[in-house]
């Protein structure tokens, strides 16, 4: 350690506290030591664990058949019902596509392969035949650098091979096999996993770079094991390398925890939940009980840290909230299954997480990378199962504020409205926030009309990454051409100022002080007939605020000027009329419903110079 770095480390210790500083330092040393020890073995192809090595380490019989007979008696029985609401014919139809190596991932559209593209951004390959789309599968995982595109032209996206290598399709093959006993699905399972193991040697290539994806893959393999373990056509010659590779996944996670500056995220949580499944799978090996106890305790710590008292995820994104809820629900199921249930308070907060999902249904705020743990993600039956245990609190109507997340809702048979607030504290990661304070979304009788633009992409293009994070593409008002929080080449950071939003379940109101010397205010008065939006600046009475407004419209919505009003049509039916003193124009924009796919749409845009205290009204009816 260079002596000039000492003040920096002292400052970090003060910020993080002694315990967190110790955990971060210990993790960094462990990762560095593991890398130094294992690098040469990985490059020589000798890092992976064989079954005899595993057996020797745990002092058990080296005959795999004895271990496997024990494993076949192991059951993750909760998986039989976790997606029982999925229509059988749809499961079988989807499994047939997977058996034929046909995938639709991250905006790629249905694509059939002759061989599995474990190391290829096949989405970019289809869009640009000349682009570099391949990740070197011979590199040590620590040597692979994720490069960001600096223009609007896309570069290869490592998330595409990561997504395929999560192997979430194996669950669907397993479900189809459970319904039909058709050995074609068992054959496809064996083929895909065997090919993955062969094409992804331990610690080499893109698919060992991200511990989160290693954890999710291990979880999905174990879920598939539950459905295929008794298949008569799958021999021990497959199960032995399968088990050995799962053991590699376990050792990898133990030496690559995603702990950086104390602000852990869905990544570390995915590491832990994948590890929880692995501890349960290998519960007969020495040390498994101690590992399970540690993992359960660590998940509880993350639950207290990452989930606010109002039941919302501290990463500030509705879609990441869904991912984190799915992870904690898996932890809830596994700990019950192994007779180590979490305390009742955990279950109560988990219910509140599902409450937020019910209120925010269909709304994306902040980043959206289409992330999920199992193929179907969270289904309505999960929320019904959790929320139905409450008494008299299932009505999703009226006004509801989630103060720690910074989001308010108005729900009625006519309207579904959301309003984003400024709510942030320094212990939160800021990587998935957008410049969206004051932004609204509006649906009319279930039809999305004014929508959040989404995210589209992360590293393939800093241009598009910042486009979808920008205040100019959210449904709020701002100083013309000025971002409330600076956007730069740091694609996963926003220097958000701290602010605590007080709960208000009577009105939809927002204020922020992102611009020095002024406060922006927005109030929305809701009734069955109309929404009245009032915007104004508070500040220097002599100042003039050059202000712009934007409202992004859903792709199927058309805006038509009719007299002094703007009428919005969806499917040739008028759904909304907007009246305002603002002179709205219609501009081209983009909308991303999911990661990797952008759709052209329109947005309403207006500019006006305002004096402090001067109010602007926008009426939607």
VOGU-3710 file (C-alpha; in Angstrom, 3 decimals, decimal comma):
1> xxxxxxxxxx> 0,000/0,000/0,000  1,443/3,346/-1,058  1,721/5,860/1,786  -0,218/8,462/-0,243  -3,243/6,143/-0,212  -3,480/6,050/3,595  -5,839/9,084/3,913  -8,155/7,513/1,307  -8,357/4,253/3,255  -8,913/6,046/6,559
11> xxxxxxxxxx> -11,786/7,984/4,972  -13,296/4,750/3,639  -13,081/3,064/7,039  -14,878/6,025/8,619  -17,580/5,893/5,929  -18,139/2,146/6,033  -17,545/1,460/9,710  -15,156/-1,120/11,192  -17,234/-4,258/10,494  -18,024/-3,468/6,862
21> xxxxxxxxxx> -14,463/-2,303/6,236  -13,163/-5,592/7,619  -15,575/-7,623/5,448  -14,650/-5,670/2,293  -10,906/-5,946/2,977  -11,140/-9,643/3,796  -13,113/-10,332/0,627  -10,612/-8,458/-1,544  -7,690/-10,355/-0,064  -9,488/-13,675/-0,488
31> xxxxxxxxxx> -10,350/-12,955/-4,127  -6,760/-11,854/-4,860  -5,283/-14,921/-3,143  -7,668/-17,262/-4,951  -6,864/-15,651/-8,298  -3,126/-15,983/-7,766  -3,468/-19,613/-6,673  -5,854/-20,787/-9,374  -4,928/-18,830/-12,511  -2,234/-21,215/-13,795
41> xxxxxxxxxx> -4,374/-24,272/-13,074  -7,311/-22,774/-14,955  -5,192/-21,959/-18,015  -3,728/-25,483/-17,907  -7,210/-27,010/-17,649  -6,561/-28,534/-14,219  -8,610/-26,232/-11,972  -11,920/-28,084/-12,159  -12,829/-30,582/-9,447  -13,270/-34,242/-10,328
51> xxxxxxxxxx> -15,487/-36,515/-8,297  -12,543/-38,452/-6,748  -11,038/-35,115/-5,650  -14,328/-34,006/-4,096  -14,751/-37,338/-2,335  -11,197/-37,200/-1,012  -11,628/-33,652/0,315  -14,757/-34,663/2,235  -13,554/-38,112/3,272  -16,398/-40,036/1,629
61> xxxxxxxxxx> -16,504/-43,101/-0,621  -15,013/-42,399/-4,046  -17,694/-44,498/-5,764  -19,952/-41,893/-7,302  -22,834/-44,359/-7,523  -23,180/-44,385/-3,717  -23,329/-40,604/-3,541  -25,732/-40,440/-6,472  -28,197/-42,883/-4,948  -28,278/-40,616/-1,913
71> xxxxxxxxxx> -28,798/-37,542/-4,094  -31,706/-39,144/-5,948  -33,575/-39,287/-2,653  -33,161/-35,543/-2,283  -36,249/-33,547/-3,217  -36,888/-29,851/-3,782  -40,608/-30,560/-3,576  -41,676/-26,896/-3,524  -40,647/-26,728/-7,200  -43,562/-28,990/-8,148
81> xxxxxxxxxx> -46,014/-26,221/-7,233  -44,023/-23,036/-7,735  -45,331/-22,608/-11,295  -48,434/-24,773/-11,108  -50,468/-21,897/-12,593  -48,629/-22,101/-15,935  -50,872/-23,649/-18,658  -49,533/-27,106/-19,473  -49,913/-26,711/-23,229  -47,881/-23,494/-23,161
91> xxxxxxxxxx> -45,137/-25,115/-21,072  -44,883/-28,006/-23,525  -44,885/-25,686/-26,544  -42,072/-23,597/-25,021  -40,099/-26,707/-24,070  -40,366/-27,914/-27,661  -38,740/-24,672/-28,866  -35,931/-25,055/-26,333  -35,443/-28,684/-27,315  -34,991/-27,387/-30,874
101> xxxxxxxxxx> -32,426/-24,801/-29,620  -34,739/-21,855/-30,306  -34,353/-18,890/-27,944  -35,697/-15,347/-27,610  -33,373/-13,465/-25,266  -32,937/-9,761/-24,478  -34,697/-8,491/-27,569  -33,191/-10,998/-30,013  -36,502/-12,357/-31,283  -36,952/-16,143/-31,726
111> xxxxxxxxxx> -33,666/-17,503/-33,038  -32,798/-21,125/-33,770  -29,229/-22,391/-33,485  -27,422/-25,427/-34,823  -25,103/-25,195/-31,807  -25,459/-23,242/-28,586  -23,828/-19,762/-28,825  -22,429/-19,705/-25,294  -19,813/-17,037/-26,127  -21,587/-14,932/-28,770
121> xxxxxxxxxx> -23,724/-11,798/-28,690  -26,032/-13,395/-31,233  -28,422/-10,463/-31,035  -25,765/-8,050/-32,360  -24,611/-10,708/-34,830  -28,082/-10,706/-36,394  -28,137/-6,878/-36,545  -24,597/-6,291/-37,823  -22,831/-9,100/-39,670  -19,500/-7,210/-39,603
131> xxxxxxxxxx> -19,455/-6,522/-35,845  -17,172/-8,311/-33,403  -19,693/-10,470/-31,546  -17,504/-13,180/-29,976  -16,010/-13,346/-26,476  -12,730/-15,267/-26,155  -13,512/-18,503/-24,331  -9,832/-19,237/-23,617  -9,198/-16,193/-21,388  -8,965/-16,444/-17,613
141> xxxxxxxxxx> -12,170/-14,914/-16,256  -10,383/-12,060/-14,459  -8,732/-10,998/-17,718  -11,998/-10,389/-19,568  -12,814/-6,699/-19,716  -16,340/-5,499/-20,414  -15,911/-2,732/-22,988  -18,455/0,075/-23,260  -19,494/1,477/-26,613  -18,908/5,224/-26,736
151> xxxxxxxxxx> -21,249/6,133/-29,615  -24,749/5,258/-30,771  -23,285/2,296/-32,691  -23,548/-0,829/-30,546  -20,649/-3,015/-29,452  -21,024/-6,583/-28,246  -23,007/-7,060/-25,067  -21,692/-9,590/-22,546  -25,170/-9,820/-21,042  -26,337/-11,916/-24,013
161> xxxxxxxxxx> -24,064/-14,943/-23,395  -24,604/-14,435/-19,651  -28,361/-14,621/-20,132  -28,216/-17,820/-22,171  -25,753/-19,337/-19,701  -28,141/-18,783/-16,812  -29,811/-21,901/-18,271  -33,272/-20,788/-17,198  -34,793/-22,814/-20,012  -33,867/-26,052/-18,207
171> xxxxxxxxxx> -36,739/-25,571/-15,757  -39,217/-25,501/-18,664  -37,714/-28,698/-20,100  -38,057/-30,235/-16,642  -41,683/-29,211/-16,258  -42,528/-30,584/-19,708  -40,789/-33,831/-18,780  -42,793/-34,057/-15,536  -46,043/-33,627/-17,486  -45,268/-35,924/-20,427
181> xxxxxxxxxx> -42,393/-38,248/-19,416  -41,144/-37,644/-22,941  -37,444/-38,512/-22,888  -36,736/-36,001/-25,646  -36,706/-33,326/-22,942  -34,295/-35,342/-20,808  -32,061/-35,790/-23,841  -32,115/-32,023/-24,496  -31,265/-31,326/-20,840  -28,249/-33,656/-21,020
191> xxxxxxxxxx> -27,128/-32,243/-24,371  -27,329/-28,597/-23,285  -25,630/-29,044/-19,913  -22,909/-31,333/-21,291  -22,212/-28,838/-24,051  -22,049/-25,976/-21,555  -19,539/-27,833/-19,370  -17,377/-28,702/-22,384  -17,481/-25,197/-23,898  -16,991/-23,345/-20,604
201> xxxxxxxxxx> -13,972/-24,857/-18,807  -13,807/-23,859/-15,161  -12,748/-20,197/-14,781  -12,265/-19,605/-18,505  -14,414/-17,384/-20,678  -17,180/-14,824/-20,280  -19,543/-17,079/-18,365  -17,310/-17,195/-15,292  -16,897/-13,410/-15,110  -20,016/-12,505/-13,120
211> xxxxxxxxxx> -20,660/-14,329/-9,811  -24,335/-13,361/-9,959  -24,785/-15,348/-13,144  -22,814/-18,269/-11,718  -25,208/-18,351/-8,763  -28,310/-18,149/-10,953  -26,987/-20,893/-13,233  -26,294/-23,196/-10,291  -29,802/-22,569/-8,963  -31,348/-23,416/-12,337
221> xxxxxxxxxx> -29,282/-26,574/-12,730  -30,431/-27,746/-9,310  -34,067/-27,020/-10,174  -33,647/-29,055/-13,384  -32,042/-31,870/-11,368  -35,259/-32,085/-9,313  -37,272/-32,927/-12,440  -34,764/-35,148/-14,256  -33,062/-37,054/-11,413  -35,122/-40,222/-11,949
231> xxxxxxxxxx> -34,948/-40,305/-15,739  -34,002/-43,815/-16,835  -32,260/-42,489/-19,935  -29,782/-40,264/-18,064  -26,767/-42,237/-16,940  -24,238/-41,662/-14,176  -21,732/-40,771/-16,872  -23,681/-37,489/-17,164  -24,545/-36,962/-13,511  -20,945/-37,246/-12,313
241> xxxxxxxxxx> -19,600/-34,251/-14,330  -22,875/-32,438/-13,598  -22,334/-32,775/-9,848  -18,627/-31,948/-10,160  -19,401/-28,779/-12,112  -21,959/-27,738/-9,495  -19,208/-28,180/-6,923  -16,999/-25,891/-9,043  -19,819/-23,328/-8,971  -19,906/-23,589/-5,181
251> xxxxxxxxxx> -16,149/-23,106/-4,773  -16,217/-20,229/-7,244  -18,860/-18,365/-5,244  -16,954/-18,890/-2,005  -14,017/-17,052/-3,544  -15,793/-14,354/-5,570  -18,434/-12,715/-3,391  -19,625/-9,450/-4,941  -18,757/-7,219/-1,993  -17,123/-3,955/-2,998
261> xxxxxxxxxx> -17,782/-0,811/-0,951  -20,431/-2,111/1,441  -23,338/-1,082/-0,772  -24,227/-4,599/-1,831  -26,897/-5,165/-4,448  -28,951/-7,793/-6,234  -25,596/-9,231/-7,375  -24,412/-10,259/-3,918  -27,916/-11,435/-3,077  -27,917/-13,663/-6,193
271> xxxxxxxxxx> -24,534/-15,043/-5,111  -26,021/-15,934/-1,721  -29,278/-17,475/-2,936  -27,450/-19,573/-5,519  -25,082/-20,637/-2,744  -28,067/-21,466/-0,516  -29,331/-23,903/-3,148  -25,834/-25,390/-3,455  -25,534/-25,825/0,320  -28,828/-27,678/0,304
281> xxxxxxxxxx> -27,782/-29,803/-2,673  -24,456/-30,742/-1,038  -25,826/-31,029/2,495  -24,221/-34,456/2,983  -20,680/-33,123/2,532  -18,529/-32,004/5,439  -18,932/-28,379/6,452  -22,306/-28,030/4,698  -24,245/-27,274/7,872  -21,914/-24,450/8,910
291> xxxxxxxxxx> -22,077/-23,007/5,386  -25,867/-23,157/5,400  -26,028/-21,361/8,755  -23,641/-18,642/7,546  -25,515/-18,190/4,259  -28,889/-17,919/6,001  -27,520/-15,287/8,391  -25,943/-13,333/5,542  -29,218/-13,326/3,586  -30,965/-11,983/6,688
301> xxxxxxxxxx> -28,407/-9,162/6,912  -28,961/-8,292/3,263  -32,723/-8,407/3,770  -32,476/-5,842/6,547  -30,100/-3,675/4,496  -31,543/-3,910/0,991  -35,269/-3,835/1,809  -36,725/-0,730/3,417  -39,429/-0,849/6,057  -42,037/0,046/3,416
311> xxxxxxxxxx> -41,133/-3,219/1,645  -39,195/-1,689/-1,268  -35,774/-2,524/-2,668  -33,143/0,122/-2,067  -31,789/0,081/-5,637  -34,596/2,419/-6,727  -35,980/0,414/-9,669  -39,391/-1,274/-9,866  -38,051/-4,071/-12,069  -35,045/-4,716/-9,851
321> xxxxxxxxxx> -37,461/-4,748/-6,925  -39,191/-7,658/-8,673  -35,874/-9,472/-9,138  -34,901/-8,954/-5,488  -38,348/-10,087/-4,327  -37,947/-13,262/-6,381  -34,560/-13,884/-4,778  -35,808/-13,410/-1,229  -38,833/-15,595/-2,004  -36,483/-18,385/-3,115
331> xxxxxxxxxx> -34,538/-17,963/0,119  -37,838/-18,145/2,019  -38,807/-21,403/0,232  -35,418/-23,099/0,623  -35,024/-22,260/4,307  -38,504/-23,619/4,979  -37,645/-26,721/2,975  -34,527/-27,427/5,050  -36,402/-26,680/8,303  -34,500/-23,470/9,014
341> xxxxxxxxxx> -37,308/-20,956/8,428  -36,730/-17,232/8,692  -38,363/-15,312/11,564  -41,972/-14,200/11,223  -40,831/-10,580/10,750  -39,063/-11,643/7,539  -42,298/-13,043/6,164  -44,191/-9,867/7,060  -41,694/-7,673/5,216  -41,662/-10,090/2,277
351> xxxxxxxxxx> -45,426/-9,620/2,038  -44,885/-5,878/1,858  -42,511/-6,489/-1,058  -45,370/-8,210/-2,877  -47,660/-5,312/-1,937  -45,337/-2,947/-3,802  -45,378/-5,236/-6,835  -49,187/-5,139/-6,813  -49,234/-1,329/-6,677  -46,517/-0,900/-9,325
361> xxxxxxxxxx> -47,831/-3,592/-11,675  -47,046/-2,662/-15,277  -44,891/0,341/-14,337  -41,150/0,556/-14,878  -39,191/3,158/-12,953  -35,400/3,149/-13,037  -33,398/0,443/-14,795  -34,912/-2,628/-16,396  -32,610/-5,390/-17,653  -35,404/-8,005/-17,881
371> xxxxxxxxxx> -33,727/-9,852/-15,012  -35,299/-12,885/-13,363  -34,139/-15,984/-11,521  -36,262/-18,766/-12,962  -37,712/-18,671/-16,455  -41,181/-17,408/-15,511  -39,986/-14,958/-12,871  -42,660/-13,864/-10,391  -46,163/-14,951/-11,355  -49,462/-13,612/-9,942
381> xxxxxxxxxx> -49,994/-16,781/-7,909  -46,918/-15,959/-5,795  -48,354/-12,595/-4,827  -51,773/-14,114/-4,221  -50,253/-16,741/-1,934  -48,325/-14,163/0,085  -50,813/-11,314/0,141  -53,953/-13,388/0,805  -52,712/-14,084/4,326  -53,296/-10,477/5,287
391> xxxxxxxxxx> -56,602/-9,233/6,584  -58,357/-6,398/4,824  -55,246/-4,959/3,146  -55,561/-6,332/-0,372  -57,476/-3,421/-1,898  -55,303/-1,661/-4,480  -57,142/1,625/-4,849  -56,817/5,268/-3,836  -53,477/6,941/-3,094  -50,492/5,049/-1,735
401> xxxxxxxxxx> -46,976/6,352/-1,082  -43,830/4,297/-0,621  -41,654/6,976/0,989  -38,312/5,168/1,114  -38,494/4,137/-2,528  -39,803/7,553/-3,563  -42,903/6,576/-5,519  -46,597/7,384/-5,115  -49,577/5,842/-6,869  -53,187/6,694/-7,575
411> xxxxxxxxxx> -55,334/3,742/-8,558  -59,009/3,739/-9,571  -61,122/1,942/-12,204  -60,307/4,858/-14,538  -56,682/5,691/-13,692  -53,358/4,137/-12,826  -50,933/6,971/-12,064  -47,429/7,021/-10,610  -45,306/9,976/-9,440  -41,569/9,738/-8,743
421> xxxxxxxxxx> -40,085/11,548/-5,724  -36,567/12,343/-4,611  -35,702/9,789/-1,939  -32,123/8,632/-1,446  -29,515/7,966/1,217  -25,823/7,352/0,763  -25,950/3,696/1,739  -27,939/2,941/-1,420  -26,252/1,959/-4,701  -27,138/4,556/-7,327
431> xxxxxxxxxx> -26,355/2,514/-10,441  -29,958/1,762/-11,388  -31,470/5,206/-10,784  -32,485/7,539/-13,604  -32,886/11,319/-13,783  -36,614/10,864/-13,304  -37,620/12,869/-10,223  -41,087/14,294/-10,805  -41,762/11,875/-13,654  -45,237/10,400/-14,026
441> xxxxxxxxxx> -46,822/7,442/-15,774  -50,504/7,297/-16,705  -52,703/4,423/-17,797  -56,372/4,895/-18,659  -58,693/1,940/-18,039  -55,693/-0,380/-18,228  -54,241/1,153/-21,418  -50,715/2,604/-20,985  -50,686/6,154/-22,340  -47,808/8,127/-20,768
451> xxxxxxxxxx> -44,969/5,696/-20,083  -41,480/5,553/-18,612  -39,048/5,139/-21,540  -37,258/2,112/-20,041  -33,536/1,325/-20,274  -32,787/-0,453/-23,584  -29,067/-1,209/-23,053  -26,195/-0,912/-20,610  -22,585/-1,220/-21,801  -23,024/-1,640/-25,596
461> xxxxxxxxxx> -23,580/2,113/-25,983  -23,003/4,937/-23,541  -25,042/7,131/-25,888  -28,151/4,980/-25,579  -27,507/4,253/-21,917  -27,587/7,951/-21,085  -30,418/8,683/-23,515  -32,732/6,425/-21,524  -31,466/7,795/-18,187  -31,867/11,428/-19,202
471> xxxxxxxxxx> -34,410/13,833/-17,723  -35,286/14,862/-21,297  -36,834/11,453/-21,870  -38,843/11,230/-18,663  -42,266/12,653/-18,009  -41,322/15,620/-15,881  -40,174/19,232/-16,199  -36,630/20,538/-15,878  -34,351/23,419/-16,765  -33,903/23,316/-20,507
481> xxxxxxxxxx> -30,892/21,207/-21,496  -29,684/20,708/-17,907  -29,568/17,300/-16,233  -30,556/17,414/-12,527  -27,702/14,959/-11,851  -24,780/14,853/-14,277  -24,611/11,920/-16,676  -21,140/10,813/-17,768  -19,109/7,775/-18,785  -19,857/6,105/-15,436
491> xxxxxxxxxx> -22,787/4,088/-16,692  -23,732/2,695/-13,297  -23,532/5,723/-11,031  -25,479/8,892/-10,328  -24,231/11,302/-7,679  -27,613/11,607/-6,007  -27,942/14,046/-3,091  -29,497/12,666/0,058  -33,153/13,353/0,784  -35,886/11,799/2,928
501> xxxxxxxxxx> -39,410/11,894/1,524  -42,223/11,990/4,050  -45,138/9,633/3,494  -48,266/11,276/2,082  -51,284/9,101/1,324  -53,656/12,031/0,728  -52,097/13,895/-2,222  -49,643/13,301/-5,040  -46,994/15,959/-4,481  -43,309/16,218/-5,369
511> xxxxxxxxxx> -40,530/18,723/-4,796  -36,796/18,643/-5,326  -33,774/20,935/-5,059  -31,456/19,438/-7,660  -30,941/22,845/-9,249  -29,059/25,219/-6,893  -31,129/28,130/-5,618  -34,483/26,758/-6,721  -37,082/24,171/-5,808  -39,205/22,371/-8,389
521> xxxxxxxxxx> -42,775/21,527/-7,362  -45,356/19,220/-8,941  -48,812/18,468/-7,598  -51,388/16,129/-9,135  -55,025/16,373/-8,119  -56,862/13,165/-8,985  -60,565/12,554/-9,496  -62,578/10,034/-11,477  -63,011/12,558/-14,289  -59,575/14,169/-14,621
531> xxxxxxxxxx> -56,004/14,634/-13,502  -54,788/18,166/-12,905  -50,993/18,559/-12,931  -49,588/21,791/-11,477  -45,902/22,649/-11,912  -43,939/25,642/-10,597  -40,521/26,861/-9,470  -39,780/28,349/-6,076  -36,694/30,576/-5,918  -35,336/33,961/-6,813
541> xxxxxxxxxx> -38,273/36,246/-7,614  -36,169/38,020/-10,236  -35,051/34,816/-11,929  -36,451/33,443/-15,160  -36,482/29,670/-15,483  -36,122/28,344/-19,022  -38,207/25,212/-18,586  -38,998/22,194/-20,737  -41,687/19,533/-20,339  -41,723/16,036/-21,810
551> xxxxxxxxxx> -44,356/13,298/-21,852  -43,336/10,020/-23,534  -46,265/8,245/-25,171  -46,717/4,491/-25,444  -45,793/3,227/-28,940  -49,413/2,539/-29,905  -50,567/6,021/-28,838  -51,044/8,751/-31,459  -51,214/12,467/-30,597  -53,519/14,714/-32,614
561> xxxxxxxxxx> -53,970/18,484/-32,212  -57,699/19,236/-32,075  -58,300/22,950/-31,562  -56,576/24,080/-28,368  -56,324/20,514/-27,072  -54,272/17,425/-27,821  -56,197/14,182/-28,157  -54,443/10,874/-27,584  -55,657/7,837/-29,512  -54,873/4,185/-28,871
571> xxxxxxxxxx> -56,078/1,578/-31,352  -58,097/4,266/-33,135  -59,974/5,087/-29,938  -59,662/8,395/-28,117  -58,393/7,637/-24,624  -57,254/11,014/-23,297  -57,568/14,743/-23,946  -54,838/17,116/-22,734  -55,536/20,802/-22,076  -52,781/23,242/-21,121
581> xxxxxxxxxx> -51,443/26,748/-21,612  -48,270/25,085/-22,850  -47,802/24,854/-26,588  -47,026/21,166/-26,908  -45,352/19,827/-30,014  -44,985/16,187/-31,014  -41,430/14,821/-31,318  -39,878/11,444/-32,119  -38,742/9,348/-29,182  -37,862/5,790/-28,188
591> xxxxxxxxxx> -39,427/3,314/-25,785  -37,901/0,115/-24,398  -40,368/-2,251/-22,785  -37,598/-4,770/-22,105  -33,817/-4,922/-22,269  -32,304/-4,982/-25,754  -35,326/-3,830/-27,751  -36,265/-0,243/-28,542  -39,448/0,822/-30,305  -40,100/4,188/-31,951
601> xxxxxxxxxx> -42,747/6,281/-30,252  -43,779/9,910/-29,860  -43,437/12,358/-27,027  -45,144/15,631/-26,205  -42,657/18,430/-25,700  -43,025/22,053/-24,646  -40,766/24,919/-23,594  -41,592/28,077/-21,680  -39,840/30,713/-19,576  -41,298/30,784/-16,050
611> xxxxxxxxxx> -40,963/33,257/-13,216  -40,687/31,987/-9,654  -44,126/31,070/-8,359  -45,735/31,098/-11,813  -47,842/27,960/-12,155  -48,419/25,805/-15,209  -51,467/23,545/-15,420  -51,766/20,407/-17,523  -55,204/18,778/-17,392  -55,798/15,186/-18,505
621> x> -59,392/14,042/-18,889
//
